[in-house]
Amino acid sequence: MAKPRASLYLSPMTDLPPFLDRNRPDVPDLSVPRGVTPFFLPKQPVRGRLVRLGPLADALLTRHDHPPPVRALLGQALALVAGLATALKFSGTFSLQVKGDGAVPLLLADCTESGALRGYARLADAAELPETPTARALMGDGFLAFTVDQGPDMERHQGIVSLEGDSLADMVLHYFSTSEQLPCAIHLACAETPGGWRAAALILERIAGAGGIDPALSEAAQEESWRTAKILAATITEAELLDDSLPPDRVLYRLFHGEGVAVDRPRALAYGCRCSRARLADVLGGFSEEDLDHMTVDGTITMTCEFCNVDFRFPRADIEASGPAERQETSR
């Protein structure tokens, strides 16, 4: 993380001591008011979310100079976690992490309860992308994990499965099929358009229990409703998912008007990197004097946020290492 390098996003040093400088770095202050549109089919066992990142996708994906297939994979992951997180009741962060042995050995995306998004894809050194860059071809063999982190005072909830399937959607469906979750259908899209990079997701879930379901519907009728909804959802095209000029309500009407689709209140999404000089200064303070000296180049330590790709520069003289006892106490 600490390394000198050229960057398009170099955060200037200030006269404030690092622990006082809590300003947000020079990153987009961008939100999408209708980023997630929840919907349901009245009296049927089907609910879902339509996720449209709009210009937020371009702001997130262009922070790193990744090849298009890698940006597309990260964009799908961002739309996916936005759709899954907004279906949960939690306070903290919902995250997706994929680790593999391919050209993209690490894929991260997370979303807070307020809809703040961030993501990162790591390319292996001297990586050569496969000729057919499916998600599985890019990431290789490994595992996928979902985590709900509600802070140090709450237990973290995590589920892990091996990577199965060619697409990211297939991998996530494998996760749900092995974790006692309700049946779901997932359609992901991300591509560069004339308006910039765009990413979207359509997620359907079959709900259980009697809440909101017509009591006259037999189990067989409920299964048929779910099968019909999946067939209709599968007709969605990438162009429809990514078209800014096509409102979410219109997309859902095209798909499910015969089922009487109803739309809930939309949820906002925002650019959500949470780095700051103060936070990184705390990290640096945990290193030894020897380590800090090793990181120093021309009197300056440069730390890079992997999510937003901003370089933070710290004068070596302003950073004091913690003693062993203090580092131990801080780590608790």
N, C-alpha and C positions, 0 to 999 in steps of 0.2 A: 504493500500500500504506500509505503514511503519510498519515493523514487523521483529523481530529477528527469524531466522529459518535457518536450515541447507540447503545448496544449492550446486548443482553440478557446479554452475556458480557464484562464489563469486568474485566480482570485488575488487581487492586489493586497500587499501587506498594509496594515493600518497602524496608527499610533496607539491604538487601544491595546492593553494587555489581552492575550488570547482568552482568558477566562471571562472577560467582560464583553467580548465581541460575539454577540449572539445573532447578528444579522444574517438573513437568508442570503446565500450566494446569488450571483447573477444568473438565475435560471428563470424559465418562463413562469409568470404568475397567471396561470391559465386554468380555467375550469369549464366543464361542459354541463350545463344545467340539466339536460335530459340524457345523461350518459347511460342510465339503466332504466328501462321501461318494464316494470313488472306487469304480468297479465295472467288471466285465468279463463278457463272455459266454464261458464256458470253451470252449477249442478253436476259437473263432470269431474273426474279425478285427475285433472290436469291443471298445472300452473307452470309459469315459466318467466324468463327474463330475456329481453332483447337488449343487447349491449352495443352501443355505437360510440366509439371513442372520438370520432371526428378529428379536429385539428390537434387534439391532445395526443393522438397516436404519433403524429409527425414530430411533435415536440419531444416526446419520450424516445422515439426510435432513432432520431438523428443526432443524439448526444455522442454516439460512437460511430466510427467509420466502418461499420460492418458490411459484409456482402449482402445483397438483397435477400437471399434465402435465410440468412441468420436474422435479419431484421423482421422478416415475415414470421419466423418461428417465435421471436420475442413478442411481437405484436399479438399473436394468437394467445400467448400465455397471459399477457396483460388483460385482454378482453375476457379471458376465461376466469381469472381470479376476481375481476370486478363483478362478473355475473354470479359466481359462487359466494363471494363475501357478502353481497347485499341480500342474500337469502338467509343469513345467519343473524342471531342476536348475540352480540359480543362487544366488548370494549377493548380494543387493541389492534392487532394485526393478523390478517389471514394471509398465508403465504403458500406459494408453490415453489418447490425446489426439485430440480432434476439433475442427477449426476450420472455421467456415463463415461465411456472410454473412446468416444468419437471425436470428430473435429470440434464439436461444441461440448466440452466435458462438464459445463456448469450452466444451468439456466435458472434464473431467479425472478420471481415476480411477487409483489405483495400489495395488499390493499387494506387500508384502515377502515374502521367502522364509519368514518365520515367520508369515505370514497377517495382518499389520497392514494394515488398509484405510483409505483416505481418498479423498474425492472432492470435486469442485467444479464447479458449472455457473454460467456468467456470463450474465446477462440483459442484452441491449442496452438502452441508455438509451431510455426511453419505448417499450419494446417492446410490440407488440400480438401476442398469440398467435394463430396461425391457427385458423380454425374447426374444422378437423380436425387436431389436433396430433400428427401422426405424427413420427417422429424426423427424417425428411427435411424435412418442413414446418417443424419447429422450428429446424433447423440450416442449411437452405439448401444452397447449393453450397459445396464445400470439399474437405478431405482428412481422412483418418483415419490415425493413426500408432500403431504398437505399438513400445515401446522396452524393452530390457533394459539397466539401468544397474547395473553392479557396482562402482561407485566410480571415483575418479580414476585409479587405476593399471590399470584394465582398459578395453578398447575397448568403447564402447557399440554395441549392435546395434539397428538400427531399420529398420522397414519402413513404407512410406507408399503409400497408394492414394487415388484420388479417391472421393468419396462416391457410392455407387450403391445404389439400392433405397430402399424406404419406411421400413423398420424398422431398428433398430440391428443386429439379428441378420442382416438381409439385407446390410448394409454390411460386417459382419465376414466373412460367407460370401464376399462379393466379394473381400475381402482374401486369404482362403485360396485361392480359386480362381485368383488371379493371382500367387501367391508360392511355387509348387511345394510347397505343404503337402499333407498327407494329406487326403482327403475328410472332411468333418465335418458335423454337424447341430447347430443351436443353437436352443434355446427359452428365451426370457427373459420374466420377469413381475415387475411391481412395482405395488403398489396399497395404498391405505389400507384396513385391515381394522379390525374392532372392537378388536383388540389393538394397533393402531398401524400404522405403515407396515411393509410386509414386501417383500422382494425375493428372487428365486430364479432359478436357471438350471439347465437340463439340457443338457449338452454331450456329444455322441457323436463318436468318431473312429474311422476305419477304420485299423487298424494294418497295416504292411507286414512282409514277411519271414516266416520260419518260426517265430519265437519265440512259443510259446503257442498256435499254430494247429495244428489236426489235420492232419498231413501227408497224410491221405487226402482232404482237401478240395481239389477242383480249383479253378482260378481262377473258373470259372463258379459253383461252389458257394459260394465265398467272396463273390462279388458278390451272390448271392442272400441270403446271411446278412446282408450289409450292408444290402441293400434292405429286408429284413424288419425289421431293427432300426430303421431310419429310420421305417418305417410305424408300428411300435409306439410309438416315441418321440413321434410326431406326435399320438398320442391323448391326451397329457397335457393337462390343463386348467389354467387359471390358478388355479382354486380349489385343486386338488391341490398345485400347486407352493407355494402360499402358506399352506397350512393347518398351523399349529403343532401341532395335535393328531394329525397324520398323520406318523408317523416316516419318515425317509428310506428305511429298509429296506422299509417297507410300500409306499411309492410305487414303488420299483424292482420289488418283487415283482408289484404290479399290472400293471406294464408288460411285464416280461420273464420272468415265471415259466415260460412255455412254452419259453424258451431256456436255462433253468438259470442265471439270473444269480447272480454271486458278488460279494460286497462286500469291499473292502479296508479297511484301518484309516482311520478318518475323520481329517480335519485341522481344527484349530481356526482360527477367525478372530477378530480383535479390532479394537477402535477404535484407529486407528493414526495420528493426527496427530502429527507429530514436531516441532512448534514449541516454542520456549522463549524466555525473555527473553534468555538468553545468546546464542542464535543470532541473534536479531533485533538485539541490541546490536552484534554483529559486523558485521551489514549496515549499521547506522547509522554505524558507525565508518569506513566506506568513503566516506561523503559529505563534501563540502567544508563548511567552516564556514558559508558563505553558504547552501548547500542546507539545512543543519540549522536555521539561523535561519528560513528560509522555512517549514519544517515545524512550527515551534513555535507553539503557541497557549497563551497564559497560562502560559508557562514550561514547558510540557509537550509532548512529542512522543508522539503516539498512533499505533501501528502495528497493523494488523489482519491476522491470519492468515486467508487466503482459504478455507482448508479448514475449520477449526473455528470461525471467526467470533469468536475471542477478540480483544479489544482489549488491547494491552500499552502501558502508559503509562511513559514515561521522562522524568525531570526533565532539561531541556536542559543543566543544569550538569554532569550526570553523563556526558554523551557528548562525547568528544573526537574531532574529525575526524582521519583519517590524512593525513599529508602525501602529495604526489604520488608520491614514491619508495616510501613504505610501501604505498600503495594498489596500485602496480604489482607489488610483491613479493608482496602478499597474493593478488592475482588469479592468480598462477601455479599 
